[in-house]
Amino acid sequence: MRPSAPLLRVRELSLTHADAAHPSPRAVTFDIAAGEVVLLLGPSGSGKSTLTLALNGLIPHALPATMTGTVEAGGLDTATTQTATLSTQVAMVFQDPDAQIVTGTVYDEVAFGPENLLLPLDEVRARVEDALRRVGLWERRDENPDHLSGGGRQRLAIACALAMGSPLIVLDEPTANLDPQGIDDVYAALTDVIAAGDRAILLVEHNLDAAMGFVTRTIVLDREGRVVFDGPAAEVIRQHADELVAMGVWLPAATLAALRLREQGYSFDPLPLSPEELARALPSVTVSSRPARSTTEGDAIIRARGLTVRRRRTEILQGIDLDLAEGGLTAIVGANGAGKTTLIQAIAGVVPPPRGMVSVDGMDPGSASPRDLASRIGFVFQNPEHQFIAHTVFDELAHGLRLRHAPDAEIAARVEEMLARFGLEHKADVHPFLLSGGEKRRLSVGTALITRPRVLALDEPTFGQDRARASELLELLRSLRAEGTTIVIVTHDLQLVAEHTTHTVVLKDGRVHAAGPTSALFQDEQVFAGAGLRLPALQRVLASAGLEVAP
């Protein structure tokens, strides 16, 4: 029997952004067949997100990039077929969901695509309800998308892709803004979609712990954007784990833990890909725990008393009382919609809190000028694009120093240092919006760091980063803390919290559910369960074995 034609054919594809010196990806060739779930891995800047934009014709039709080679989706040449037509073959979920939300209600957003296909009204209604129920948003169908949390908007974007009914769904970091339950919901929905065998999924994802039970195949790009590995997902990761780590590619947390234990003389054959596999391999493994991290508290540099923030008639934060110690690395965690981003924005003065409710290094963000505020606290947005104002990476980094009238020589030296620190040396003259998602994140962190504020607040700082860059960023935060900088982060990554933070604040429904030293809070799983969170399975496995594996 003749095999059916692939849903996607990519041949010798190279993509070069405007102003870029080299293509990325470079000479990429692969097919995707119905029933496959393909995980696309690669370090930041390897061209993963750029590649996805060529699959439905956004490159070359809508974005400034040079394309060589061919892409065929459902037998249609993407270079010569209109993007609207290609959307019936390839549905996209972008890294930033705000980039694709265009209507005033959740229902209308999901209906927008099918309506533009001129489908019968009954079919549009059926598709919308099915898609929204799959992602848990049917009860919020009449709300404005702006009222959803970041994770809620991501689920909405996924619902829009599901409603299109396209044979191939391409998802760029679909779970980056979701809590564990939201991640489970998304993968359950996608599993249902793929079960019939007539669709395929291409997934760009850093959260491999959630993805490994779902994906069937892995394609890996190297730093030059070339395909270096392509095969069954488990086989590729187990056989090439050391090479992938050296490249800066994310691996499952259990695999990384096993590699670290292996460095201490322990053997794993095969390498575990999940906490369950690691647990089965651990009974014969014993290793001394590393010294406990210091959680010594200094004087509180950030204080909140009775902090209440309202948006329209809704109270997002309700009576927050909080002290954050000077020199600590504090994580703010909670389920989607708990108020994490609002809290960190209120602390940083991005959303001015009511006067007298917050103090940062003795200053009231509710009444301080932007210049005075920026001298005390640097802020990094969840979406890097929200803070870019210059036309080149160099000027973006230099902007804060120029506002302070720093000498040109000092500006040049500090910008060059920051470019090197974040691997952006060759991007100095590139427009910030032409960077990859990971590069944008590094730039946004650099702009906040370059003025050397006493407090640094970051909303999802490792979002979009490859393993190597995330590790570099966390090492940088550790060194800044050692120098006296107080750091506050919002994150969904509880494994990151367990390994790297000194203190944790758990929010639930706009209130402080728990707060204290991270090591103490992580000893009680119910602290997190009560806030709708789950401790990472790896953390539970290591705790039960009496192990704490250094990052």
N, C-alpha and C positions, 0 to 999 in steps of 0.2 A: 504494500500500500504506500502510495506516495505521501510523504509527510506534508502537513499543511505549511503554507508560507509563514515565515516569522511575522510577528506583529510589528517588529522594528528591525531595520537593517542599517547599520552604520559602517561605512567603508572609508578608511584613510582620512578620517575627519580631523582637521586642524582648525582652531579658532583663535584669532588674534584680535584683542580689543584695540580700539583706537588708542594711540599713544603707547601701546605695549611693544616692546622690542621683539618678543618671541611668542609663538603660539602656546596656548595652554587651554585645553588639551592639545595633544600633538599626535597625529597619525593614528587615531584610535579606530579600531575595527571590532565590531561584535554584533551579534543578533540577539533578540529577545523573543522567545516563543510563548504562546498562550500557556498559562499555568505556572509560569516562572515568577519567583520573587527575587529580584536581583539587587544585591546590596553593593552600592558603589562607594568604595573607600579610597582615601588618599589624603595626604597632608594638606593643610590650608594652603591655597594658592595653586594647587595642582590642576584646577579647572573643573571640579565636580559640578558646581552650580552653573558655570558657563556651559558645560556640556548639556545639562538639562534644558537650557534655554534654546538650544538648537533642535530639540526633538519635536517641538510643535511650531517651529518657524519664527519664533520671536527673534532669533538670529537665523537668517540675515535680515528679515523684513522690518523689524522694529528697533533693533539695537545696533549701535555702531561697532560692528566687528567684521573682520574679514574671514570668510569661510572657504576652505578647500575640502575636497572630498564630498561624500554624499550621505544623506540621511533619508531613508524611506520609511514612512509610517503608514501601515495599511496599504502598501503599494504606491503611496503618493510621495513624490519628491518634495521635501520640505522647502527646498530653495525656489521652487516654481509654483507651489500651491499656496493659496491664501491661508493666513493663520486661522481665520474663522472656519474654513473647511477642515483644517488639520485638527481643530479642537474636537471634532467628532471621532478622531482616532487617538488623540493624546490629551488627557486631562492633567492639569498642573496644579500642584499645591506648593506655593513659594515659601522660601525660608522666612520671610516677613509677611504674615497674613494681611497686614494693613495695606500691602501693595496691591491687593486684588479685591478689596471690599469696596463696593460702589453704590449700594442702595441704602434705604433708610430703615428697613426691618430685616430681621433674620430670615423670615419666610421669603421675602422678595429677593434677598441675596441668592438663595439657593435656586429660586425659580428663574433667575435672570438668564442663566445659560440655556436651559431647556426651552424657555420662551423664544430665545433668539434662534433656536433650531426650528421654530414654527411647529412644534409638536401640539397635538390636540390637548385641550385644556385638562381633560381628565387624566391624561398621562403625565402632564406637568405636575398636577396636584399629587398624584401617586408617587412620583419620583421625589418630590420635595418632602413629603411626610416620611417616606422610607429612609431617606438620607438623614433627616434631622433626628429621627428616632435612633438610628444607628450610632450617632455621636452624642446622644443625650441632650439635645437642644429643642426637642419638639415643644416642650412646655414653655419655652421662651421665644417662640416663633414670632410674636408680635413686638418684640423689643428692638430697639435700635442697636446695631452691632457695636456701636461705641460704648454701650453700657456693659458689654461683656468684658471679662478679664482677658489678659493676653492669651491664656490657655483656651478660653472660650472662643476667642476669635480664630485660633488655630483649628479648633474642632469645626467651626463654621466653614473655614476654607476647605477642609477635608470633605464636609458634606456637599459643598458645591461641586467638587470633583466627582464624588460618587453619583450625584444627580445627572451628570452629563452622560453617563453610560458608556464612556469611551473604553475601547478594549485595553488600552495601556494607561495606567495612572502613574504619574511621576511625582514623587514627594520629596521635597528638600527639607530635611530636619523636621519632620511632622510632629515629633513629640518634645521638641526642645523646651516649650513653655508649659508642659503639662505635669500635673502631679501624678503619683503612681497609679491612682485609680483612673485618671484620664488617659494615661498611657495604655493601661489594660483595655479600656473602652475602645480606643482607636484601633489597637491591633486586633481586638475581637471583631470590630466592624470590617477591617481589611481582610481578615481571615475568611469571613463570610463571603466577601466579594470575590475572592480568588478561588473559593471552594468549587464553583461550577466548572472551572477549568477553561473558560473561554476568555479570560482576561489575564493580564500580567501587570506586575508592579515593578518599577525601578525606584529604589529607595536610597537617598543620601541620608545617613544617620550616624550620629556619634554614640547614641545610647545603645550599644550593642547587647547589653544585658537583656533588654526588652526585645531586640530584633532577632536574636539568634534562633529562637524557637519558631520563627516565622519565615526567615529567608531560606532560599534553596541554593543560591549561587552568589559568589562574590567576584566582583571585578575591582582590581586595585590599580590606581594610577600612582606613578612616582612623582617626585617634585618637578620633573620636566613635563608632566602631563601625559606620559606614555603608559599604555597598559603593560604591567609587569606580571600580574597574576590574574587568572580567570579560571574558575572551577567551582566545585561544590564548596559551600561556605565553610563547613567544619574542617574540611581537608586543607583549604587554603590557609586558614588561621593556625591550625595545629602545625602544619609543615613549615610555615614561614613566619612564625611568631617573632623570632628574634629580628628578622629583617624588617618586619612591619613596625616593630618598636623603634628600630634605628631610623626608619623613614618618618616617624612621628605620627603613625596611624593609630587611632583608638582601637583598643582590643577590649573584649569583655573583662569586667573587673575581676572575675575569678581567674581568668587566664593571667592577668597581670600579677595577681597575688601569688599564683603558683610560680611564675617566673622569678619573683622576688625571693620566695622560699627556696627555689632551686639554686639561687646564687649563694644561699647559706648551706648548700650541700644536700638538699633533699631532692628526690627524684619523683617525677610524675610522668607516667606513660599509660595512656596518652595525656597530653595537657588538658586540664578541665576547661570547659567552655561555659559552665554554669555553676552557681553556688552548690547545687545538688551534687554535681560531679566532684567538686572540690571536697564536699563533706564526706563523700564515700572514700576519698583518697587520704583523708586526714587522720584517721585513727592511729596510724603508725608514725605520724609526724609530730614531733615535739620541738619547740624552739622557744628560747627565752623571749619574753615580751620586751619590746623596746622601752626605755625609760618614759614614764608618763610625761606628757607635755605640761609645761608650767601654765598654770591658770591664775597666777598671782595677780590680784586686782590692785590697780592703782586708784587714784582719785577719779571720780566720774568726770569724763570730759564732755559727755552728752547726757543731758537730763530731759525727761519729758514728764510733765505733771498734768493729769487730766486732759491729755491731748485728744481732741475730738475734731474730726475732719468730715465735713458734709459735702456731698456732690449732689446738687439739686436738693431734693428732699430726703436723700438717702444718707445715713451715717455710715461712712466707710470705716472710720476708726472711732472707737467709743471709750473714752476715759482711760487712755493709755498712760500708765505710770511706769517709767523705765529709767534705769541708770546704766550707761555703758562705760566700762573702765578705760582709762587712758592706756594706750599701748596694746590693746587687745585686738584680736581678729574675731569679730562677732558675725554670725550668720543669722539672718532673719528668714524663717521657714514657715510654711503653712500650705494648706490646700489652695487650689485656684480660688480667687475671690476673697481670700482671708484678709487682704489689705496690706500685703507685703510691700508692693511697689509704692503705695500711697504713704506708708510709714517712712520708708527710706527717703522719698521725695520731700516729705514734711521735715525730716531731720536736716536735709540738705538745703531746704528753702526753695526747692524747685516748685513745689506747691506750697506757697507761703502759709505756714500754720497760723492759727489765731495768736495774737501777741501774748507773750508771757507764758506760753505752754511748752516751749522748747528752748533749751540753751545748748549751744555748741561752743566749747572753749570760752565760755563767758559771754557769748554774743547771742542775741535773739534773732533767729532767722526770719521771724515774722516782721521785723522792722528794719533789718540791715539792708544796706545798698548792695546791688549785685557785685560790685567790685570788692567791698569789704567781706562779703560772704565768700567769694571765690578765694580770698586770701587765707581763709580758715578751713574750708572744706571743698574738695574736688569731687565732682559727681560724674558718673558714667551711666548713660542711659541704657535701657534694655535694647533699644534699636539704635545702633550707632549713627544712622543717617540723621537722627533727630537733632544732633548737636554739631554737624558739619556746616561751616560757613565759608570756608576758603576754597580757592580753585586748585590748589596743589596740596599734597601731603605736607610738604615743608612749611607752607604758610599756615596750614591748620595747626601744626605743632607750635609755630612761632607766635600765633595770635595772642595767647595769654601773656607771654613775656613782653610783647610789644605794647600791650595795654598798660603794663607796669613800667614802660620806658626803660627796659633793660638795654645795655649797650649792644650794638650789633655783633661784636665779637662773642659776647656771652650767649646771645641768642643762637648764633651759628653753632657754637660748641655744644650747647645743651640739646639743640635739635638733632645734630649729628649723632650725639650719644643715644638719644631716644630712638632714632631710626635704626641704629645698629642693635640696640637692645631688643627691639621688636621685629627684627628681620625685614625692615622696610627700606633698606639702603637704596635699592634699585627702583623704588617707587616715589622718590622725593618729588619728582616733577609731574606725577600722575594725579588726575582729579580724584578726590576721595571716593566719589560715587562709582568709579571704575575699578575699585579694589574688590577682591573677593570678600565673602562674608566674614571669614576669619581675619583677613587683613583690616577690614573696617573696624572690627572689634578691637584689634590691637592698637589701631590708631586712636580710637576713642579713649582707651585707657591711657595712652601716652599723653593726650591733650590734658587729661586731668592730673597726671603725675608731674608734668613738666614744671609747674609752679611750686612744687614741693609743699603742698598744704599739710597741716597737722592732722587733718582727718580726711580720709578717702572713702567715699561711698560708691559702691558699684552694684548695679542691677543686672544680675545674671552675667558676671564677668567672663565666664568660660564658654558662653554660648557661641557656637560657630568655630570654636578653636580645635585644631588637631591636638593629639595627645602631647606632642612635644611642646607646642606653644602654650597649651594650658598649664603644663608642668612648669615652664619657664615663668609664666605669669604668677603662679602660686608661689614659686620660689622668690620672685620679686616682691610679692606682698609680704612674705616672711621676712625678707631683708629690710623692707620698709618698717615693718613692725619692730624689728630689732633696733632700728634707728629712732624709734619713738613715735612713729605714725600710728594713729588709731584707724583701724579699717573695719568697715561695715559692709557686708554683702547681702544681697538677696539671691537665693539660689533654690532650685528644685533638687539639686544633686546632694542627697543626704550622705552618699559615700564621700564626696568632697568635704562635707561638713565634718564627718567623723574623723577624717584623716588630717585636716588642716586647720580647723578653727579652735579657738580657746573658749569661746562662749557661744551660746545659741539662744535665740528668742523664738519661741513657737507661738504663732498667732492662730486664733480661731475666731471667725466671725467678727473681725475687727477689734478683738481684745487680746491681751496677753494671756495665753493659756499656760505657758511655762517659760522660765528664763533661768539661766545659770550656766556653770561650767559645762562644756560639751561632754567631757568624759563622764560627768555625773548623770546628765540627762540621758545619755545613750545606754545607761545601765537599766533603764526602766522603759521597756517597749510600750507600756500603756500611756506614757506621756505623749508619744507620737500618735498612737492609735486614737486617743481621745480627741486629737485635732484632725483626724481624717488622713493621717500619714502612716506609711509603713516603713519601718527600718529596712535598709537594703538587705536582701537575702544574704549577701556576702558578709555583711556586718554581723548578722545573727550567727552565721556559721563560724566565723572567726571567734566570736565571743564564747560560743559553746565549747570551742576547742581551747579556750584560754590563750588565743593568739591575737596580737595586734601587729599587723604588717605595715612597716613604714612605706610611704609612697616613693 
